[in-house]
Amino acid sequence: MHTFFPRGVCSEKIEFEIEKNTIRKLKFTHGCDGNLKGISSLVEGMPINKVITCLKGIRCSGKPTSCPDQLAKALEKVK
C-alpha cells in the first residue's frame, strides 16, 4: 500500500495499491466524497500510465491543482 499526502486540495490522504503496473485499490481521505469515490471506481483496474495521462493537470476551483491531479503526481512518484 502506498500513501501520499496531497497539497493544495481538500483531500488529506491518498492510499493506493499497484499490482503489475495497474491500480488495484484507491482510497481518498476527506474531500468531495462522491466525486472521489467515483474517481476511485473508474481508475481501479487501469494502468497507472493511463491514469496519469487522463488526470494530470486537472484544476479545481481556480487552484493550480486538484485531487485527480494530486493522484497523478502520487502515481508518478511510485512509477
Secondary structure by P-SEA (a helix, b strand, c coil): cbbbbbccccccccccccccccccbbbbcccaaaaaaaaaaaaccccaaaaaaaccccccccccccaaaaaaaaaaaac
